[in-house]
């Protein structure tokens, strides 16, 4: 057993501890590639209809297809992080990342979507909605029309009345 021991001679020290006052190098390659890609990227076509809101929208599959086609030409790719805190606040979240083949990346913040119930179909719909809007926001594109297809992820307040959470925050809940 004594002959099988290994000694580590190389240690890893993160750059921030080597020089904590040094600003990280700009993501030059990522920004150059992203600039070229964004100049080429066009707004996706709105090909789906939302009868609930009487609007049209670009489906996630179409947004992803167009984005991947252009981004890959410049060594860029997309990945999205998904999470939830359904038991605590009944919401899901999505974060989008555009990464360069050299390891540089840009991350969006988390986009939270509240859920009116805990059904898997509702969560799936909300995640798809959040993925599409998070990606479109990070890429700086929009559908051809104003849209809102989050039928399951949203719920409408009664006409003329603010949403219950808004009423509660404004102190209007009492006496109703």
LINSUL-V111894 format. One record per residue. N is the residue number from 1. RES is the residue in one letter. PHI is phi as a letter, one per 20 degrees, with the letter a starting at -180 (NA if undefined). OMEGA is omega in whole degrees, -180 to 180 (* if undefined). Layout:
N_RES_PHI_OMEGA ; N_RES_PHI_OMEGA
//
This chain:
1_X_NA_-177 ; 2_X_f_-177 ; 3_X_f_-175 ; 4_X_d_-180 ; 5_X_e_180 ; 6_X_c_178 ; 7_X_d_176 ; 8_X_e_-179 ; 9_X_d_-178 ; 10_X_d_178 ; 11_X_d_180 ; 12_X_d_176 ; 13_X_c_179 ; 14_X_g_-177 ; 15_X_g_-177 ; 16_X_f_178 ; 17_X_e_177 ; 18_X_f_-179 ; 19_X_b_-173 ; 20_X_f_-179 ; 21_X_e_-179 ; 22_X_f_176 ; 23_X_f_179 ; 24_X_g_179 ; 25_X_f_176 ; 26_X_f_-180 ; 27_X_e_-171 ; 28_X_g_-178 ; 29_X_f_179 ; 30_X_f_-178 ; 31_X_f_178 ; 32_X_f_-180 ; 33_X_f_-179 ; 34_X_f_178 ; 35_X_f_179 ; 36_X_f_-179 ; 37_X_f_-178 ; 38_X_f_176 ; 39_X_f_-179 ; 40_X_e_-176 ; 41_X_f_180 ; 42_X_d_176 ; 43_X_f_180 ; 44_X_f_178 ; 45_X_f_176 ; 46_X_e_-174 ; 47_X_d_-180 ; 48_X_d_179 ; 49_X_d_175 ; 50_X_d_-177 ; 51_X_f_-179 ; 52_X_f_-180 ; 53_X_d_-179 ; 54_X_l_-179 ; 55_X_b_177 ; 56_X_c_-179 ; 57_X_b_175 ; 58_X_e_-180 ; 59_X_f_-179 ; 60_X_g_-178 ; 61_X_g_179 ; 62_X_f_179 ; 63_X_f_179 ; 64_X_f_-179 ; 65_X_g_180 ; 66_X_f_-178 ; 67_X_f_-178 ; 68_X_f_-179 ; 69_X_g_-178 ; 70_X_f_-176 ; 71_X_f_-177 ; 72_X_f_177 ; 73_X_f_-174 ; 74_X_d_177 ; 75_X_m_-179 ; 76_X_d_174 ; 77_X_b_-176 ; 78_X_d_163 ; 79_X_b_-176 ; 80_X_c_178 ; 81_X_d_-178 ; 82_X_c_177 ; 83_X_b_179 ; 84_X_b_168 ; 85_X_c_-174 ; 86_X_g_-178 ; 87_X_f_-177 ; 88_X_e_-174 ; 89_X_c_180 ; 90_X_l_176 ; 91_X_b_174 ; 92_X_d_178 ; 93_X_c_177 ; 94_X_c_172 ; 95_X_c_-177 ; 96_X_d_179 ; 97_X_c_169 ; 98_X_d_-176 ; 99_X_d_177 ; 100_X_d_-179 ; 101_X_f_179 ; 102_X_e_177 ; 103_X_o_177 ; 104_X_f_180 ; 105_X_b_173 ; 106_X_c_-179 ; 107_X_d_171 ; 108_X_e_169 ; 109_X_f_178 ; 110_X_f_174 ; 111_X_d_-178 ; 112_X_e_176 ; 113_X_c_178 ; 114_X_f_180 ; 115_X_d_179 ; 116_X_f_178 ; 117_X_b_-177 ; 118_X_d_179 ; 119_X_f_179 ; 120_X_g_180 ; 121_X_f_179 ; 122_X_f_179 ; 123_X_f_179 ; 124_X_f_178 ; 125_X_f_-180 ; 126_X_f_179 ; 127_X_f_178 ; 128_X_f_178 ; 129_X_g_-179 ; 130_X_f_178 ; 131_X_f_-178 ; 132_X_f_-177 ; 133_X_f_177 ; 134_X_f_179 ; 135_X_f_-179 ; 136_X_f_179 ; 137_X_f_-179 ; 138_X_f_179 ; 139_X_e_-180 ; 140_X_m_178 ; 141_X_d_178 ; 142_X_b_175 ; 143_X_f_-179 ; 144_X_f_-179 ; 145_X_c_169 ; 146_X_f_-177 ; 147_X_b_174 ; 148_X_a_-178 ; 149_X_d_-175 ; 150_X_e_-179 ; 151_X_g_-176 ; 152_X_e_-176 ; 153_X_e_-179 ; 154_X_c_173 ; 155_X_b_-175 ; 156_X_e_174 ; 157_X_f_177 ; 158_X_f_-180 ; 159_X_g_177 ; 160_X_n_-179 ; 161_X_c_176 ; 162_X_f_175 ; 163_X_g_-176 ; 164_X_g_179 ; 165_X_f_178 ; 166_X_f_179 ; 167_X_g_-179 ; 168_X_f_180 ; 169_X_f_179 ; 170_X_e_180 ; 171_X_m_-178 ; 172_X_e_-177 ; 173_X_f_-176 ; 174_X_f_175 ; 175_X_m_179 ; 176_X_e_*
//
